Each structure stands twice: as C-alpha cells, then as structure tokens.
Amino acid sequence: MRQGIRSPEVRINGSSRLYIVSSRVTPPSTKREPILADMTHDLCRVREATVLDVDLIAPLFDAYRQFYGQAPDLHGSGAFLRRRIQHGESRILVAESLHPSGHVLGFAQVYPSFSSVRRVPIWILNDLFVVPTARRSGVGATLLGATAALAKALRIASITLATGRANGAAQALYAKCGYSRDEDFYTYVLDV
C-alpha cells in the first residue's frame, strides 16, 4: 500500500462471524502491517500472518504439500513462506483456535495478480488447508470469508482458485462460499 493511502473500514456482523478490517498507513520504509484485524468464528479467529508466524504455519504448509504428493520438507516450507511474506509476494491468513492453547487450525494463502482484460487487480487463492481434526467445523469457510473481506477492503476485483476434480469436499465448500465454477475456459500448464 502506498504511503497516505487508506483502505476502507469494513465491519460485517453476522450470526457467528465478525469481520473487522481496519485502515492502516504504512510508511515506505517499514514492512506491510496486517490489515485484517480480526475475524471470529465459534471455533477460531482469523488474522493476517506476519513473518513471526512462519514457524506456526510451516508444519501445516508442509502437510498441505504432502497432501499433493510432495516429499516432507519442513525447513524448505518455512523458508518458502518466510520469503513470500518478507517480499510482500503473498498474503497469508491464519485461523487460530479460541482455546487457550491457540493452536493453528488452518491457513489460506493468496497471490496478487491482474486481469488485463478487466484492468483490475485480482488474487489467486493458491493454498487453503485445515488440519484434519478441524475439518467440517466451519474453519475453511471462515478462512474463505476472511479472505473475501480483506479482498473487498483492498478493492481486489475477484479471487480465482483451482481444485482437483476429485476433491468434492473442497468443491462443495467453494460453492457454499459463493465461488462459481468457470465453464468457459480451460487451464493449460507448461512446466519449464
């Protein structure tokens, strides 16, 4: 965020959810401060992660990678997250248990991009992970809601994601949270 520019404040009160997005001015010489102040759910609260949270998130990120067939690499996972946060290349939202232990229950990571056709900023929701013991409890939906609230506050036009064709649980969650499946475009990948 440029110096002197403020994002709008957003407050949405719902049944068991509270989204609070605050305005902050970040001088150019300092690191970006989290904008998402708090979002609560019956089981957790969601906040934007900082570099100080990497050691808490890295085990979940490593488990997420293993879910997709990658070899375990806790050190490499932590280093990757640390670089993304330090260089402002992604935003990571973390869901923490409301239990006094404060265990991390899940995270969502978005990468900034742009739509050239629409000439607007967009986000790519690349990673969403909830620990197995907290699945189907609303933590995933809470992370998605917090991500959408932060995107709206920052005037991000849309959030794009991809999931496996066989991942019916994730597809149902995304549909429940307002995402719609793109039926018009194919995705192609070239490994280089």
Protein Blocks (a to p, Z undefined) as FASTA:
>chain_A
ZZhiacdddddddfklccddddddddfkbccddfblbdcdfkbccddddfklmmmmmmmm
mmmmmmnopacdfklmmmmmmmmmmnopaccdddddfbfnlpafbdcdddddddfklopa
cdddfbccddfklgonommmmmmmmmmmmmmmnopabdcddddfklmmlmmmmmmnopac
dfkbccddddZZ
